[in-house]
Amino acid sequence: MAYIESLFNLIVTNAFLLIPIGALGVFRWVMWLAKRIPALFYRPIHNDYDTTATIVTPVYNEDPVLFRKAIESWIANKPDRIIAVVDVTDTTCMAIAAEYPEVDVIPIDIPGKRAALAVGVDATTTEIVVLVDSDVIWDPDVLKKVKMPFVDPTIGGVGTRQNMYPSDGVRPTLWERLADIYLDIRYADEVPATTRWGRAVSCLSGRTAAYRTELLQKLREPFLNETFWGTHCMSGDDKRYTCLVLQNGYHTWNQLDAQVYSTFKPDFNGFRKQRIRWSRNSFRSDLRALWQGWIWNYPYLAFMLIDKTIAPFTLLVGPVVLALAIWLGNWDLVLALLIWWHLSRAIKILPHLQRRPQDWLILPVFVVMTYYMSLVKAYALFTIREHKWLTRAVAVVDGEVKRVSEADQEASIPPATA
């Protein structure tokens, strides 16, 4: 009884702080359940369907050891053809790809990933084209599984299940482990939910995604010439392809039992740069989809995109309340908030913690990064017209994709304050 009375007094005394954060907390949990419940009913498509498939990979300054592992994992899947579109400046990877008779090498002198993808798609003659980043390692049955959903003629694109592969091949850094957590969040809730309800995944990750070749070839012009507020778009190729497929009346699917592994930037600066670029891409694509209206053909996905747009900003209410509680010297409320944040985040990333129990130790870091990422997304929204890759030396300059110096890349990145 004494505990209940103490809790009641805490709520009454701090009602002006707890009511807004409590209301937002209830809303956020409702939205989480709106994803988590349908995700529980997701099942991958299994059948005997088979067709021809070509792997296309754009290559730019890839780690040679990792590139070899990736190529060999693709060959083990027995595609009809592998096309490596290699930037002419990357002579090392060009030589490595040429060592494999199963790989056709196409040099390209146009900077940027989109041009390389378009060249590879144009050169494809099989029914399916699988776009793969040059650092992605496949399980032996990935190609077989991503073909299966294409038995349905209304499905235009199929994604895979992805996890982090350590950049040194052995032991992941803190930032790689955090990247893996974010992947597991996405593939435990949002992706299976949007696959299950509406068969409309908002982004088939470019790490590995399969499409109908003829469809992508028809979409070449809008893919290469995407603009946002009059500025040519450079990154966000996977999001663009996915949206064009949906916009043209097809469905997108994710085969969550088709497992691939990809590297992530091992340090904080690289982690932050990737998040800025991905957030800008998402805001551009999602806001355009909502504005153009075609997204309403997929009502559940439209609902999720609206929530993703506003969620980072509602989340910032929590730190504001924490700061006020500290300023007022209300340490009971401070302790309650900190405990709740850790408990709630643990519940939401439980699938990851079950897979990697050792990451319980970095839960406090994940809690802090959750709120820091809200600031990163806010920065990305306010700089949405900037088109820099941030993790490779290319950028949109005077309306064209050009090679730039590392110093130019750093010019529009906020300082590391986390």
Secondary structure, DSSP 8 states (H G I E B T S, - for coil): -HHHHHHHHHHHHTHHHHHHHHHHHHHHHHHHHHHHHHHTT-----------EEEEEEESS--HHHHHHHHHHHHHT--SEEEEEEETT-HHHHHHHHT-TTEEEEEE-S-SHHHHHHHHHHT--SSEEEEE-TT-EE-TTHHHHHHGGGGSTTEEEEEEEEEE--TTSS---HHHHHHHHHHHHHHHTHHHHHHHTTS--S---TTEEEEEHHHHHHTHHHHHT-EETTEE--S-HHHHHHHHHHHTT-EEEEEEEEEEEE---SSHHHHHHHHHHHHHHHHHHHHHHHHH-GGGGSHHHHHHHHHHHHHHHHTTHHHHHHHHHHHHT-HHHHHHHHHHHHHHHHHHTHHHHHH-GGGGGGHHHHHHHHHHHHHHHHHHHHTTT--B-SSSSEEEETTEEEE--HHHHHTT------
